[in-house]
Amino acid sequence: MTPVGGPVVEVVEFTDPACPWAWGSEPTFRRLRYALGGQVAWRRVFGILFDEDEDEDPAPDPDAETRWYRGFIAGIAAHTRAPHTPRLQWVARTSWPASLAAKAAESQSADVAERVLRRLREATFVLGTPADTEDGVLAAVAGVPGLDKPRLLRDMRADATRQAVRRDWTETRRPDHRVLRLDAPGPHGGRAKLVGGRHRYALPTLLLTGPGGRAVVPGWRRYEEYLDAACQVAPGLRPAPGLPCAEEALEGHRSLTEPELELLTGCPDPPARAVRVDTGNGLLWLHPDEARVHPAVLRP
């Protein structure tokens, strides 16, 4: 139940649809949102990982760059266990179209926004075709239930949406001082990145604010660290007891990786009706209604 007076914790998630660490953190963040429920207000900030204004000159050998980046993603997946495509077609040229689409989808409904962002992530990490153009975005979100695609395209092109994502870009490049010289252990400790002469948050980073203060949890972390940070800024938080069953998780999310099944439900076994999608290093399970429209199933 939502506490009287509304949520008690604000969570700001700095992310990007094409970030492999953010993709690998999806199980943890889904679990955290389930545990905190109506006690948390969750806001996403799209930090633009691939930015034409900050990136260096184009790679002299795009094929070699793609092979290298495919290996880079596989290395991250060795830590996160997130599925990844064995056939990455190219490295995302820009994060702007996908970020504009994810931001625009928020005006339709929370469920639509969640499913659009998920499809945009899957475009890179399951299909191997980053949604870095308008056409790529529209192909990635085909069949999302409740999505008004003409409206999404209009809103993607609207000045208000571009200004909102530009504000996200700026917010990401004003990191909390605690991450500037962070020396955390692990493969992705979360220290702020110096890009284009400015520091930006490592992606993903969660910034949590509540009556007890503010906490920042950057990089790749365990679920318990995020929950501890939430309880630190709001000592009265009451995490939801128990876990959803696999059927409930599949019904709510429509798309589940193997790590999500384990973390969200405590069981690695999918529902009997789930549709299997093979990837380069694991499985993705789809709700049967999702499988009827998902590009991973429909593509030749």
Buried (B, 14 or more C-beta within 10 A) or exposed (E): EEBEEEBBBBBBBBBBBBBBBBBBBBBBBBBBBBBBBEBBBBEBBBBBBBBEEBBEEEBEEEEEBBEEBBEEBBEBBEEBBBBBBEEBEBBBBBBBBBBBBBBBBBBBEEBBBBBBBBBBBBBBBBBBBBBBBBEBBBBBBEBBEEBBEEEBBEBBEBEEBBEBBEEBBEBBBEBBEEBEEBEBEEEBBBBBBEBEEBBBBBBBBBBBBBEBEBBBBBBBBEBEEBBEBBBBBBEEBBBEEEBBBBBBBBEBBBBBBBBBBBBBBEEEEBBEEBBEBEBBBBBBBBBEBBBEBBBBEEEE
